[in-house]
Amino acid sequence: MGFKPTKSETLKLEEGFSRYFIALVPEGKLHEEVMAMKEHMAKKFRSKAGMRSPPHITLHMPFKFKDKDEDRLKHKLSVLSKEKQIKTALSGFGAFPPRVIYIRVELNEDLYDLWTKIVAVTRKDLGLDNADYKSLGFIPHMTLAFRDLKREMFHKAWAEYSEKSFEREFPVNKIALLKQDEEGWNVLEEFPLMP
């Protein structure tokens, strides 16, 4: 399934580059549940931006990378397959007012360690930095609505979601590399973690 990029996202790329990001992407029932919430946000609160990507926990924000070096990117991420599988938990909803509503992801030591290893590989071995996001640190979450959520709709959506309960366990058994093409964001390759 493709997740369509906005026009501005596709216009910013130079010839010979593509856009990628690294994430944890749930499967099965959890994937379906989160997609249903994104669809609800799109229909009821007119925020369609969340529909442009699959449900995910971002480990590295979107970045551009040379097409000819894609195999090197995959190889560097494959070294992480030596890492052990972990579990994390989803617990309720949170917000970054006035635009973002998300599912809270409990930050445990194992998840934080996995993120720091991703940061080390992408900075040291691939020269990726995400300087715009340096000051934010790691706040793991699954976005439901963002960028195009109008202020008035944010308040209405947050009134609905702020008191809702949502408790799930999320098994982290692989890391996903997503790539944007004309059709949108798709999982390009997955890197399994050790059992």
C-alpha positions, 0 to 999 in steps of 0.5 A: 500500500502506498502513502502519497507524499505532498507536492512539496515533499516530492519537489524538494528532491534533487536528481539522483536522490530519494527520500527515506526514513527509518522506523518501527512499523507494526503489523497485523491487528495493531497496524489495522487499529492505528490505520482506523484511527488515522482514517477517523482523524482524516474524516472527522477532523480533516487531517489527511497528512497522517494517511501519507505513511503507515503507522510507525515509531520513527527512529530517524526522521526523513532524509535524502540519500543518493540513489546510487548509495542505497545498497550502502544504506541497506548494508549499514542498517543490516548490521543492526540485525545483531540486536535483540528483539524487544517489547515496548508498550503503547499507552494512551494519547498525547499531543504537541499542540497545536497540530499533532496528536499521537499514540504514546509509546512508553520509552524503556531502556531497550527502546532507547538503546536501539534508538541510540544505536540507529543514531550512531550508525546513521551519523558515524557511518552514513553522515546523516544528522537531522540537525533540525531535530537535535534539540528534541531528543527521542520522544517515541510516538505513533502520529495520528494527525499532524501538519494539516490539523487546523487549530480549531480541529486540534482542540476538538480532536484532543477533547475526544482523544485526551481521555481515551484509553489505548493499551497495547504491547508492541513487539519490536522484531525488525527495523524498517527502511521506508522509501518515498516514490511517486506512489508514496511511502513504502517499506523498502526493506526490513531488518530482522532483530535477533530472537 
